[in-house]
Amino acid sequence: MTDPTTEFFKDLDARGHEPLLEKATGTLRIDLSNGKRRPRWLVTVKKGDVTVSHANAKADCVVRMDQALFEQIVTGKENATAAMLRGLVAVEGNSQLLVLFQRLFPGPPNGRKQS
């Protein structure tokens, strides 16, 4: 069984085209911390066409956070913007890409409000 982070990125890569990102072009690198491991995901978007890899490449926007927090975000248990405002997410570069990308994150499970 894979973790929620891997499932999120595998699903995103399998889509190939994401209508919610049709107005976006750029690269977004998500650097996660998890003890000694530092998983990295590079998302390349060209007018909605999406590819995902583990490449260690420069990106238009780099996002850094704890992997456990990212898993809460991709399962709808945490809001990415709220986490960023609390200082739990570091963003460098073109933050507009992150704003567009967060459209892909699910809402709260069972329609519950987030705390």
Secondary structure as GFF3:
##gff-version 3
##sequence-region A 1 115
A	DSSP	alpha_helix	4	15	.	.	.	ID=ss1
A	DSSP	three_ten_helix	19	21	.	.	.	ID=ss2
A	DSSP	beta_strand	25	33	.	.	.	ID=ss3
A	DSSP	beta_strand	40	46	.	.	.	ID=ss4
A	DSSP	beta_strand	49	53	.	.	.	ID=ss5
A	DSSP	beta_strand	61	66	.	.	.	ID=ss6
A	DSSP	alpha_helix	67	74	.	.	.	ID=ss7
A	DSSP	alpha_helix	80	85	.	.	.	ID=ss8
A	DSSP	beta_strand	90	93	.	.	.	ID=ss9
A	DSSP	alpha_helix	95	101	.	.	.	ID=ss10
A	DSSP	three_ten_helix	102	104	.	.	.	ID=ss11
A	DSSP	three_ten_helix	109	111	.	.	.	ID=ss12
###
